[in-house]
Amino acid sequence: MARGEHVTEGRRFDESTRWEMRPLKTVVDLRTSNVDKKSSPDEQPVLLCNYTDVYYSTEIADPSGFMRATATPEEIRRFRLRRGDVIITKDSESADDIAVPAHVARDFDDVVCGYHLAILRPRQELIGKYLYYVLLTDRVRDQFSLGANGITRFGLSQGVINNVIVPVPDIGTQHDIATFLDRETARIDTLIEKKQQLLDLLEEKRTALITQAVTRGLDPSVPMKDSGVEWIGEIPEHWEAVKLKYLAHLRSGKSITSSKIKEVGTYPVYGGGGLRGYSEGYTHDGEFALIGRQGAHAGNVRYGTGKFWASEHAVVVRPKCGVKIRWLGEVLRAMKLKRYAEAAAQPGIAVSEVSALLVPHPPPEEQRQIAVEIRKAWVKQEQVSTQVSKALCLLQEYRSSIISAAVTGKIDVTEPILVPA
């Protein structure tokens, strides 16, 4: 080992290499954008890099999908994107999902940073790509989370952003770390993508299995007939296609304030996403299914039993006499009800519209058999999905740990690492 060198936790350092913990305000120029989505004939046309363009990206390189807007010459001068900039989301619905970063890969003449975002423009002693990786670490993210202000929506002030502490080694070390992480995270991301594709295939297989069972039954030898309904296709000759309202009672849940939802109470409160809390009163009883009405939960189907309260974000489905709820719930899944929420003028699933939809209707005993077989296949496939999901989580955790270790000098960034499959 050469004089003046030492090894720390597997990485060789030279004593001239300095690692400092510094506030962001000492290494970046912070610019919080106020450019909105409105267009004015008195302003210059630009492409606007918006919140979602940053939140769902790691690199800003292709602006072809950005929205068109206008900005003043001063706004263009201040908020035009430059190579090496790091953009962060400045607002969020939760404090732990804030300051999501994206790195700007090249200079742009006509791309401007939009509202709800902030530009971190590195000074000479900082490399943008290294900063991007630093902002992904738990230690730094926790500082943003603790500094976020709000109740229903959270935001970061300039003071909070400026005073976040980050590790700053010399430029050469920053370059080595950024190069290392570009290479290693790309390898890990390839594995993550493959696991996600496998999960998507499993979900497609599950959906196809459910649709096949609830529309064509379990006996492939029975004679078939045209149902007259596009999404159903052919059904067994002895089945019928009837309106959903003839098989079940459908009704929207009722509004409930947060003050009435108790930590400890008698009855569960359901919304579009499932169990939310406990209430002291109830409006329904018995076995039922729930359909999420809005947003990400629109079209989701869940089962429940007993006394409960359903909020306005859910549709309660209770079977009529002779109808098996576990069969009916699988029919509702096969109907892909989210499309009706997306097509509505007011986003959300309308009870009257869904009630009038045609569904396949087999005899009660076949309903029971279909529900049993779907459940068996569901359990078997869920075991595989769980294993893949665990592997996916481990890869994501491993990715985070590699980034954290690299930007704090705890691993040797001159050699490739072994990525778990």
PyMOL commands that set and color helices and strands:
alter all, ss='L'
color gray80, all
select helices_A, chain A and resi 24-26+51-55+73-79+128-134+138-147+158-162+171-216+244-246+258-260+295-297+325-334+338-343+351-355+364-407
alter helices_A, ss='H'
color red, helices_A
select strands_A, chain A and resi 5-8+11-14+20-23+28-32+44-49+59-60+67-71+86-89+91-92+101-104+111-113+117-122+149-150+154-155+165-168+224-226+234-236+240-243+248-252+261-262+267-271+274-279+288-292+301-304+309-310+314-319+358-361
alter strands_A, ss='S'
color yellow, strands_A
deselect
rebuild
show_as cartoon
